Amino acid sequence: MADVVHERHGVPLEAYELTRRDHASQKSSDQIRDAVKKQAEEWQAEEAADPELGRQRNAQREKALEMLRSFKNPDHQIMRWRVRLYCGHIVETKRHCTIANPRMHGSSSMRCPDCGKDPSDIVAYEPIGLVAEPPNARRPPTQAPKINRLTRTQLEQRIAALEAENTRLKTARDS
């Protein structure tokens, strides 16, 4: 995996004043939630009118959920984040370690475990650290191989031998 610089925005543990951008983002999240609820109600009405359609959709949902459940990222690939939510609560969340900040890839909000506000936008965040150390980080550092240092006398002898070899090759070439 490529090295990722985990970003921070604001300081979740310090006092935080919501900005216009925070209010606009929360409003957008609320509108998306309402649109999704409306779409879900329409699907439920379709499924009530056509039970076979409902069975097919449930089968597809179960298949998709099974695919998601079948793979678990190892703990050394999960980054822990401290986040301040729009509702004011400070909570911890987790994302894959390749994600530079917890608002990326459609996860800019979450359900607040303290007050239940859903969605509650993430307005400030900082990385805490990986859930677990990477396996290779636990190995003791390897020592550099010992360099066999030659003494001055050995070096002078080696130089003399190479010069003799060089002279021999030159005379052989010239002959």
ChimeraX commands (.cxc) that place a marker at each C-alpha (Angstrom):
marker #1 position 0.00,0.00,0.00 radius 0.5
marker #1 position 1.15,3.49,-0.77 radius 0.5
marker #1 position 1.92,5.80,2.12 radius 0.5
marker #1 position -1.05,8.00,2.93 radius 0.5
marker #1 position -0.80,11.30,4.77 radius 0.5
marker #1 position -3.72,11.28,7.18 radius 0.5
marker #1 position -5.22,14.75,7.28 radius 0.5
marker #1 position -6.67,16.62,10.20 radius 0.5
marker #1 position -9.27,19.38,10.19 radius 0.5
marker #1 position -9.89,21.44,13.28 radius 0.5
marker #1 position -9.27,19.98,16.73 radius 0.5
marker #1 position -12.18,17.78,17.82 radius 0.5
marker #1 position -11.39,18.08,21.53 radius 0.5
marker #1 position -11.34,21.90,21.53 radius 0.5
marker #1 position -14.30,24.26,21.32 radius 0.5
marker #1 position -15.67,24.39,17.79 radius 0.5
marker #1 position -17.87,27.00,16.12 radius 0.5
marker #1 position -19.95,25.60,13.27 radius 0.5
marker #1 position -19.28,27.36,9.97 radius 0.5
marker #1 position -21.63,28.19,7.10 radius 0.5
marker #1 position -20.06,25.30,5.24 radius 0.5
marker #1 position -20.87,22.94,8.14 radius 0.5
marker #1 position -24.51,24.08,8.16 radius 0.5
marker #1 position -24.78,23.72,4.37 radius 0.5
marker #1 position -23.20,20.27,4.43 radius 0.5
marker #1 position -25.56,19.12,7.21 radius 0.5
marker #1 position -28.53,20.48,5.28 radius 0.5
marker #1 position -27.38,18.54,2.22 radius 0.5
marker #1 position -27.01,15.36,4.29 radius 0.5
marker #1 position -30.54,15.82,5.67 radius 0.5
marker #1 position -31.91,16.31,2.14 radius 0.5
marker #1 position -30.16,13.16,0.94 radius 0.5
marker #1 position -31.57,11.22,3.92 radius 0.5
marker #1 position -35.08,12.46,3.10 radius 0.5
marker #1 position -34.72,11.58,-0.60 radius 0.5
marker #1 position -33.48,8.08,0.28 radius 0.5
marker #1 position -36.41,7.57,2.68 radius 0.5
marker #1 position -38.83,8.66,-0.04 radius 0.5
marker #1 position -37.24,6.29,-2.57 radius 0.5
marker #1 position -37.34,3.43,-0.04 radius 0.5
marker #1 position -41.05,4.08,0.59 radius 0.5
marker #1 position -41.70,3.91,-3.17 radius 0.5
marker #1 position -39.81,0.60,-3.39 radius 0.5
marker #1 position -41.75,-0.78,-0.42 radius 0.5
marker #1 position -45.03,0.17,-2.12 radius 0.5
marker #1 position -43.88,-1.57,-5.33 radius 0.5
marker #1 position -42.91,-4.67,-3.36 radius 0.5
marker #1 position -46.25,-4.70,-1.52 radius 0.5
marker #1 position -48.04,-4.63,-4.88 radius 0.5
marker #1 position -45.75,-7.32,-6.35 radius 0.5
marker #1 position -44.54,-9.86,-3.73 radius 0.5
marker #1 position -42.32,-11.62,-6.30 radius 0.5
marker #1 position -40.44,-8.35,-6.89 radius 0.5
marker #1 position -39.99,-8.06,-3.11 radius 0.5
marker #1 position -38.55,-11.59,-2.89 radius 0.5
marker #1 position -36.13,-10.87,-5.75 radius 0.5
marker #1 position -34.95,-7.61,-4.18 radius 0.5
marker #1 position -34.53,-9.26,-0.78 radius 0.5
marker #1 position -32.45,-12.02,-2.38 radius 0.5
marker #1 position -30.24,-9.42,-4.08 radius 0.5
marker #1 position -29.87,-7.48,-0.82 radius 0.5
marker #1 position -28.88,-10.64,1.05 radius 0.5
marker #1 position -26.39,-11.55,-1.66 radius 0.5
marker #1 position -24.81,-8.07,-1.48 radius 0.5
marker #1 position -24.70,-8.13,2.33 radius 0.5
marker #1 position -23.11,-11.59,2.30 radius 0.5
marker #1 position -20.40,-10.31,-0.04 radius 0.5
marker #1 position -19.72,-7.39,2.30 radius 0.5
marker #1 position -19.63,-9.65,5.38 radius 0.5
marker #1 position -17.33,-12.18,3.71 radius 0.5
marker #1 position -14.28,-9.93,3.83 radius 0.5
marker #1 position -12.83,-8.36,6.94 radius 0.5
marker #1 position -9.88,-6.00,6.75 radius 0.5
marker #1 position -7.07,-6.88,9.16 radius 0.5
marker #1 position -6.81,-4.54,12.15 radius 0.5
marker #1 position -3.44,-3.20,10.98 radius 0.5
marker #1 position -5.24,-1.74,7.94 radius 0.5
marker #1 position -7.86,0.15,9.97 radius 0.5
marker #1 position -7.21,3.75,11.06 radius 0.5
marker #1 position -8.99,5.11,14.12 radius 0.5
marker #1 position -10.26,8.71,13.95 radius 0.5
marker #1 position -11.49,11.12,16.60 radius 0.5
marker #1 position -14.30,13.17,15.09 radius 0.5
marker #1 position -16.54,16.01,16.21 radius 0.5
marker #1 position -20.02,15.69,14.80 radius 0.5
marker #1 position -22.43,18.44,13.78 radius 0.5
marker #1 position -24.50,17.67,16.89 radius 0.5
marker #1 position -21.44,18.57,19.03 radius 0.5
marker #1 position -20.55,15.09,20.27 radius 0.5
marker #1 position -17.00,13.76,19.98 radius 0.5
marker #1 position -16.78,10.11,18.99 radius 0.5
marker #1 position -14.35,7.64,17.49 radius 0.5
marker #1 position -14.83,6.10,14.06 radius 0.5
marker #1 position -12.77,3.84,11.81 radius 0.5
marker #1 position -11.82,3.89,8.14 radius 0.5
marker #1 position -9.43,1.91,5.97 radius 0.5
marker #1 position -5.87,3.21,6.35 radius 0.5
marker #1 position -5.72,4.24,2.67 radius 0.5
marker #1 position -8.37,6.91,3.32 radius 0.5
marker #1 position -6.71,10.30,3.94 radius 0.5
marker #1 position -9.61,11.73,5.97 radius 0.5
marker #1 position -12.84,10.30,7.39 radius 0.5
marker #1 position -15.10,12.49,5.23 radius 0.5
marker #1 position -13.93,10.92,1.96 radius 0.5
marker #1 position -15.78,8.45,-0.26 radius 0.5
marker #1 position -19.33,9.18,0.83 radius 0.5
marker #1 position -18.75,8.95,4.55 radius 0.5
marker #1 position -18.97,12.63,5.48 radius 0.5
marker #1 position -21.63,11.94,8.10 radius 0.5
marker #1 position -22.63,9.20,10.50 radius 0.5
marker #1 position -25.21,8.33,13.12 radius 0.5
marker #1 position -24.24,9.85,16.46 radius 0.5
marker #1 position -23.97,7.04,19.02 radius 0.5
marker #1 position -24.61,9.53,21.86 radius 0.5
marker #1 position -27.75,11.40,20.76 radius 0.5
marker #1 position -28.91,9.32,17.77 radius 0.5
marker #1 position -28.88,12.19,15.23 radius 0.5
marker #1 position -28.71,10.55,11.83 radius 0.5
marker #1 position -27.03,11.86,9.79 radius 0.5
marker #1 position -24.67,14.06,11.78 radius 0.5
marker #1 position -21.90,15.54,9.64 radius 0.5
marker #1 position -18.25,15.21,10.61 radius 0.5
marker #1 position -17.07,18.80,11.17 radius 0.5
marker #1 position -13.61,18.23,12.71 radius 0.5
marker #1 position -11.33,15.21,12.76 radius 0.5
marker #1 position -7.87,13.93,13.61 radius 0.5
marker #1 position -6.23,10.53,13.18 radius 0.5
marker #1 position -5.63,8.57,16.38 radius 0.5
marker #1 position -3.68,5.63,15.01 radius 0.5
marker #1 position -4.04,2.14,13.60 radius 0.5
marker #1 position -6.16,-0.40,15.46 radius 0.5
marker #1 position -3.14,-2.76,15.52 radius 0.5
marker #1 position 0.52,-2.65,14.58 radius 0.5
marker #1 position 1.39,-4.00,11.12 radius 0.5
marker #1 position 2.88,-7.52,11.34 radius 0.5
marker #1 position 6.26,-6.42,9.96 radius 0.5
marker #1 position 6.50,-3.59,12.52 radius 0.5
marker #1 position 6.82,-6.14,15.34 radius 0.5
marker #1 position 10.04,-7.63,14.03 radius 0.5
marker #1 position 13.19,-6.42,15.71 radius 0.5
marker #1 position 15.22,-4.15,13.45 radius 0.5
marker #1 position 17.83,-6.07,11.50 radius 0.5
marker #1 position 21.43,-5.17,12.15 radius 0.5
marker #1 position 23.54,-3.96,9.29 radius 0.5
marker #1 position 25.91,-6.66,8.10 radius 0.5
marker #1 position 29.40,-6.38,9.51 radius 0.5
marker #1 position 31.82,-4.89,7.06 radius 0.5
marker #1 position 35.08,-6.76,6.90 radius 0.5
marker #1 position 37.51,-3.85,7.05 radius 0.5
marker #1 position 40.98,-4.48,5.69 radius 0.5
marker #1 position 44.06,-3.23,7.48 radius 0.5
marker #1 position 46.42,-0.78,5.86 radius 0.5
marker #1 position 48.95,-3.55,5.21 radius 0.5
marker #1 position 46.29,-5.72,3.55 radius 0.5
marker #1 position 45.18,-2.81,1.35 radius 0.5
marker #1 position 48.77,-2.08,0.30 radius 0.5
marker #1 position 49.29,-5.76,-0.57 radius 0.5
marker #1 position 46.04,-5.78,-2.58 radius 0.5
marker #1 position 47.09,-2.62,-4.47 radius 0.5
marker #1 position 50.50,-4.13,-5.25 radius 0.5
marker #1 position 48.85,-7.33,-6.55 radius 0.5
marker #1 position 46.44,-5.34,-8.76 radius 0.5
marker #1 position 49.26,-3.17,-10.13 radius 0.5
marker #1 position 51.27,-6.32,-10.96 radius 0.5
marker #1 position 48.21,-7.82,-12.68 radius 0.5
marker #1 position 47.70,-4.58,-14.62 radius 0.5
marker #1 position 51.34,-4.54,-15.76 radius 0.5
marker #1 position 51.17,-8.20,-16.80 radius 0.5
marker #1 position 48.02,-7.58,-18.87 radius 0.5
marker #1 position 49.53,-4.52,-20.58 radius 0.5
marker #1 position 52.69,-6.42,-21.58 radius 0.5
marker #1 position 50.61,-9.37,-22.81 radius 0.5
marker #1 position 48.52,-7.03,-24.94 radius 0.5
marker #1 position 51.52,-5.19,-26.41 radius 0.5
marker #1 position 53.29,-8.44,-27.38 radius 0.5
marker link #1:1,2 radius 0.2
marker link #1:2,3 radius 0.2
marker link #1:3,4 radius 0.2
marker link #1:4,5 radius 0.2
marker link #1:5,6 radius 0.2
marker link #1:6,7 radius 0.2
marker link #1:7,8 radius 0.2
marker link #1:8,9 radius 0.2
marker link #1:9,10 radius 0.2
marker link #1:10,11 radius 0.2
marker link #1:11,12 radius 0.2
marker link #1:12,13 radius 0.2
marker link #1:13,14 radius 0.2
marker link #1:14,15 radius 0.2
marker link #1:15,16 radius 0.2
marker link #1:16,17 radius 0.2
marker link #1:17,18 radius 0.2
marker link #1:18,19 radius 0.2
marker link #1:19,20 radius 0.2
marker link #1:20,21 radius 0.2
marker link #1:21,22 radius 0.2
marker link #1:22,23 radius 0.2
marker link #1:23,24 radius 0.2
marker link #1:24,25 radius 0.2
marker link #1:25,26 radius 0.2
marker link #1:26,27 radius 0.2
marker link #1:27,28 radius 0.2
marker link #1:28,29 radius 0.2
marker link #1:29,30 radius 0.2
marker link #1:30,31 radius 0.2
marker link #1:31,32 radius 0.2
marker link #1:32,33 radius 0.2
marker link #1:33,34 radius 0.2
marker link #1:34,35 radius 0.2
marker link #1:35,36 radius 0.2
marker link #1:36,37 radius 0.2
marker link #1:37,38 radius 0.2
marker link #1:38,39 radius 0.2
marker link #1:39,40 radius 0.2
marker link #1:40,41 radius 0.2
marker link #1:41,42 radius 0.2
marker link #1:42,43 radius 0.2
marker link #1:43,44 radius 0.2
marker link #1:44,45 radius 0.2
marker link #1:45,46 radius 0.2
marker link #1:46,47 radius 0.2
marker link #1:47,48 radius 0.2
marker link #1:48,49 radius 0.2
marker link #1:49,50 radius 0.2
marker link #1:50,51 radius 0.2
marker link #1:51,52 radius 0.2
marker link #1:52,53 radius 0.2
marker link #1:53,54 radius 0.2
marker link #1:54,55 radius 0.2
marker link #1:55,56 radius 0.2
marker link #1:56,57 radius 0.2
marker link #1:57,58 radius 0.2
marker link #1:58,59 radius 0.2
marker link #1:59,60 radius 0.2
marker link #1:60,61 radius 0.2
marker link #1:61,62 radius 0.2
marker link #1:62,63 radius 0.2
marker link #1:63,64 radius 0.2
marker link #1:64,65 radius 0.2
marker link #1:65,66 radius 0.2
marker link #1:66,67 radius 0.2
marker link #1:67,68 radius 0.2
marker link #1:68,69 radius 0.2
marker link #1:69,70 radius 0.2
marker link #1:70,71 radius 0.2
marker link #1:71,72 radius 0.2
marker link #1:72,73 radius 0.2
marker link #1:73,74 radius 0.2
marker link #1:74,75 radius 0.2
marker link #1:75,76 radius 0.2
marker link #1:76,77 radius 0.2
marker link #1:77,78 radius 0.2
marker link #1:78,79 radius 0.2
marker link #1:79,80 radius 0.2
marker link #1:80,81 radius 0.2
marker link #1:81,82 radius 0.2
marker link #1:82,83 radius 0.2
marker link #1:83,84 radius 0.2
marker link #1:84,85 radius 0.2
marker link #1:85,86 radius 0.2
marker link #1:86,87 radius 0.2
marker link #1:87,88 radius 0.2
marker link #1:88,89 radius 0.2
marker link #1:89,90 radius 0.2
marker link #1:90,91 radius 0.2
marker link #1:91,92 radius 0.2
marker link #1:92,93 radius 0.2
marker link #1:93,94 radius 0.2
marker link #1:94,95 radius 0.2
marker link #1:95,96 radius 0.2
marker link #1:96,97 radius 0.2
marker link #1:97,98 radius 0.2
marker link #1:98,99 radius 0.2
marker link #1:99,100 radius 0.2
marker link #1:100,101 radius 0.2
marker link #1:101,102 radius 0.2
marker link #1:102,103 radius 0.2
marker link #1:103,104 radius 0.2
marker link #1:104,105 radius 0.2
marker link #1:105,106 radius 0.2
marker link #1:106,107 radius 0.2
marker link #1:107,108 radius 0.2
marker link #1:108,109 radius 0.2
marker link #1:109,110 radius 0.2
marker link #1:110,111 radius 0.2
marker link #1:111,112 radius 0.2
marker link #1:112,113 radius 0.2
marker link #1:113,114 radius 0.2
marker link #1:114,115 radius 0.2
marker link #1:115,116 radius 0.2
marker link #1:116,117 radius 0.2
marker link #1:117,118 radius 0.2
marker link #1:118,119 radius 0.2
marker link #1:119,120 radius 0.2
marker link #1:120,121 radius 0.2
marker link #1:121,122 radius 0.2
marker link #1:122,123 radius 0.2
marker link #1:123,124 radius 0.2
marker link #1:124,125 radius 0.2
marker link #1:125,126 radius 0.2
marker link #1:126,127 radius 0.2
marker link #1:127,128 radius 0.2
marker link #1:128,129 radius 0.2
marker link #1:129,130 radius 0.2
marker link #1:130,131 radius 0.2
marker link #1:131,132 radius 0.2
marker link #1:132,133 radius 0.2
marker link #1:133,134 radius 0.2
marker link #1:134,135 radius 0.2
marker link #1:135,136 radius 0.2
marker link #1:136,137 radius 0.2
marker link #1:137,138 radius 0.2
marker link #1:138,139 radius 0.2
marker link #1:139,140 radius 0.2
marker link #1:140,141 radius 0.2
marker link #1:141,142 radius 0.2
marker link #1:142,143 radius 0.2
marker link #1:143,144 radius 0.2
marker link #1:144,145 radius 0.2
marker link #1:145,146 radius 0.2
marker link #1:146,147 radius 0.2
marker link #1:147,148 radius 0.2
marker link #1:148,149 radius 0.2
marker link #1:149,150 radius 0.2
marker link #1:150,151 radius 0.2
marker link #1:151,152 radius 0.2
marker link #1:152,153 radius 0.2
marker link #1:153,154 radius 0.2
marker link #1:154,155 radius 0.2
marker link #1:155,156 radius 0.2
marker link #1:156,157 radius 0.2
marker link #1:157,158 radius 0.2
marker link #1:158,159 radius 0.2
marker link #1:159,160 radius 0.2
marker link #1:160,161 radius 0.2
marker link #1:161,162 radius 0.2
marker link #1:162,163 radius 0.2
marker link #1:163,164 radius 0.2
marker link #1:164,165 radius 0.2
marker link #1:165,166 radius 0.2
marker link #1:166,167 radius 0.2
marker link #1:167,168 radius 0.2
marker link #1:168,169 radius 0.2
marker link #1:169,170 radius 0.2
marker link #1:170,171 radius 0.2
marker link #1:171,172 radius 0.2
marker link #1:172,173 radius 0.2
marker link #1:173,174 radius 0.2
marker link #1:174,175 radius 0.2
view
